[in-house]
């Protein structure tokens, strides 16, 4: 993973929050000044309305594209950590701090080949950033999405409006879906994001199907 490029603090006001499903929520922030980042990167985000301290800061993938007006972050509040409790109690108007912008789950400069996005659960968050960036910059690369989840599919309505191949499956259907993708798009770059177990399992399955290491990009979503 790349070293963070920006160690300064960037205050951002919580503008809105919305429940996606179950305990998954999306929070939209307005930075005090434009934030410079690349699609697919992550930041350190403090909980709204509280003092910045280690228990109140987490590494979070940005769900927005650089061209978006607001910065969005999606998270599962099912755990009882102090950080998640602070987000559960968050109200519009409260301020968070953003810092340590970095990460290499980004698009290769100048590349034009096809992309296959593979998301596990809410690991689709940085993939949404990449897809939104591709859409905002004139769709310079064709893409396909495979989203794997045990229950609901985050951003399903938004993604479904885009005219590119998309498939949503449960874990039992993953093997067949991967075989089809590899037979249809063996030259694509595969962007994979999800839990560590998801990454390990899918990465190995792709290697077993013949995907060269240089065509695989991964991000551990925490």
C-alpha angles and dihedrals in degrees: 000000000000120000112258110269098204123046097171123103121253116194116216129185119227104239102176146342132206136190111237100184138316105347096335115116135176120217122200119205132188111214117222086235133010111289117223113219141129124249109268096027128126135221139195107256125193120213114262120266098007135099115271108257136144095264090050099052129076137177104251132182115231112240094194130080122239089253094058121104094222132043113233129196126183123203143167111241095192094112123077099229117141089245094055091044089055090052090047089057095041120128131196111268095041119121130235128187122232121200144144097050112192150111139129101235087112140120117274111249111250096006116139105175126112123279130214113201115204115190130183113204113305088354083098088083099094089035088060087055091052094046093048089050092051090050093048093049097053101272096278091174130040114236141192127200129212111182118189121196141151093222131351128016117231115227091007096141093047095046094045091064091063117091100233132102112279133173130183118197143163123242095270091061097049099092094054092044092052092050091053093048094049092048092049100038111024092150097052125110108244117217110197126187132168142088120334092256090050092049094049094048098044094041091054092046090053092048090050088053090054105263110156115235091240091064095056125087120179138189125188106223111210 
